[in-house]
Amino acid sequence: MAFSGALSLTDLNDYLGPSQVCIKPVDAPEQSTEPSGETEIAIDQGTYYEASGTRARTQLETAEISLNDCLACSGCVTSAETVLIGMQSIEEVKQELAKKDARTFLVSISPQSLASLATRYMYASSSKEGLATPSLLRRIAHALGQRGFDYVWDTSFARHLALREHTREFFERRHARDTQADAPRLPMLASACPGWICYAEKAHSELLPYIAATKSPQQISGVLAKDIIAPKLREGTAYHVTVMPCYDKKLEASREDFVDANGIREVDCVLTTGELHDLLLESDFDPYVPVPGEDAPGAPDAFPALLQEPGSSSGGYLFAILHAVWQEWQAQHVGTPSLEMRVIRSVDYTEYILRTPDAVLFKGAQCYGFRNLQNLVRKIQRETGARSGRAPVRGRGRGLMRRAGHEDSGAYDYIEVMACPGGCVNGGGQMRPPAGAVQAEDAMDEDAPVQGWQGTDKHWVQRVEERYWLDPSRRAAATPNVDAEEQTGAPLRVLDDAAHGALHAWLAGTDARAAEVEQVLDVTQTHVFRTTYHGVQQQTNGLAVQW
């Protein structure tokens, strides 16, 4: 069976490194050449010199690759971490702080990063549960404030805005499918993972029309930072830093699509979780030392913090759409649909089917890791004819419903796609476990479902996942990794709670605050929460062929 042209058999694993041969052409200035003679290349303290004949040594320029070069290159599936670290780093942040002047400096931190830090700090304390997330966020904010940052918050409210926009876009696409026979719009694919976006743009541009146009929480937090928060704090420009669980978020922030007409970026610099930890260590940060005012209530006009979205630790995108379809059905019918959750190959590939006795209302999936992505891409290509240009496979009922009994072979309506196995809590920029954190007997256990990056393992990822859902309200909202007998009951209870229980009241209150922000930004007219994608043309370089 043939795999994607961007991957070779030796590449087929969930931890794809950069291509060994970068295909970006290096432009060298023309130089006069002597008729004959030998040329020597010498290395002196890391600097390259050319020496030929009687000529003095000439220092050679080092070829450099920028983030924009990576965006325009089809040679790698994702970007080299060394390039990303070099272009957006702690040093860059410190240099900007040193010339702060009248600028406003803001930091937004992902919930996955906070979970990773809290898990890592737990091993420095005798407490089994470690720090409460609100206390950790307040203490990090205090430490960063001493370094010159003006405002620190988490990205969970930006994620809630992304989920609302994501859901609106899904219904727009479903309506287009029902009214435009020649316009394939479903299945809609999640857009929050930059590793997945880069892979699709470089290897499967035929799938770009199916990827949601909704921006990621990182970029929406940039809109909030530059358009709402910073103007309230101080006149002048703002410098916005995000803390994210993976390196590809640096690449996402560098996209020209996220730069306005005045050259202002939504996100100026991205640090990984590990880089934030290193920055805090430079300030002698102690996460277990309370700071003044950490228990004080937030400002009345502040955005909600540490919102506990149900569904998954990767954002809950599938659950948000599933919940919306559920609500739509209950508003028009008597009775309650049933929900089935099925693990296909592992918990990294799980299907959700919402149906009544007569119809399938919704079929979606969570698909994490490049191994599963390969199978997913082939499935979508078969169903839509996207790769070959053929017409999509027929037989998929129009409208809200499909007849029950055919869901096993039916096409998906939505897929929550993430490049990392285990999702965002297992991002490559997350904290690694301390020495001895994983017991030897745990390493022999083969039942754990998720692998980890180099320097960690599947058990550490599970602990970060558990820490993410540690708060009681979050634990009640979590649906992943449930036991087999709970595959129907657990997600169904969450949906019912979101429709009628305490979760419903919480969602209603958060939605009201989100609607106020959307009105201020006029999102329906400006489309400030949407973006576009660009297929990268494959470049053929005969000199780069590997035999």
C-alpha angles and dihedrals in degrees: 000000000000119000130205114301090236092064132056124202090259089055095053103115137093095260106064114183125202119286113273090224115051108207096202106122113236113221112217124188116249113260130193112251128210118236093246143349140100126281124211128196114210129189118213118177092332095313121114121225132186119217125180130168114313095341119114118251114279121208112233121223118242116239110239132200120205130199090255089055089055091051091053095044126092095191099094131043090221132000130280111261090220090061092046094048091049096051100041112029148135089269091058091051092049091049091052092048090052090060096036098134109159097338123122115235118207134180127196118190126201119235089235090058091050090051091051093049092046091051092049094047091049089074090058091060137059089231113106094208097038125198125356108242095236090054092048092051092049092049093048089049090052092050093048090046089060088056092054106272114140103199134020125183140147126259097236094104090049087051090052089053089049091052092052092049090044091054093048090052092050092056090046090054093045090052090050090051091052094048105031114054094187097048112085107203104151144107091049112210124211117258105195098092113081092194089060092045092052091048092050094046093049103035109019110026089156087074096054094095088061096053114097115254092216114118121241121258088256093060094041088053085055090055090050092047097050101034105034116012103040097048089055093053104044143342116255136046127329134220113212124198124185128197112215139173097238140046095231089071086074089059092047092054090052095059114120088225087074096054119091128221090273093055094254115145123217089222119026100187137006124208124189122231090259092051091052088052090053091049091051091049089058087061093049089247115190110191092199097058111094118231129214114277097007091133095046117112117256123256113283092239095045120114116260111270134218094005113194106224113190123231117047140359088242093071106288095254097149092046092051091056093041089053092050092051089047091052092047091054095046091050090060104032143044117243137035126278119230124239126210124192117196129184107219105188103338136339086279088072111043130158128212121199121188113193150150123219089269106035147026107237099184139358120192142154144204110225119184130175133031093265091061091040090062091057091043093052092052091048093052091046091054093048098044103028086226096145100043097037092239122138116274118267110274128224097071105128118237125234129028097316140055122191114269119247096051100072094105091067097027123114123255123257095201138005127197100215124192126169096215119077107244091023130250097338086067096052118147092243096057125112119279120227119262118252111285095014092120113058120228092239090055090056089061093055110105097182098080109106105213133065124211136221123266109296093029137056144212094277093056089051089052090053092052089049091051091048090052089058095037098114111087094239091050093048090055091051097048119106108170125103096015120161120267094256089053096052091106103025103050099053091040091055090050091052092048091048089050090052101042113359139069091296089060092057091048093050091048092053093046091047090054091056091045091052090056091054092046090053092051091050093039089222095178092061103031097039086213090157094056135079142177136239133223127211113227113225113234111249118214116213115173092196090061095058111125117208 
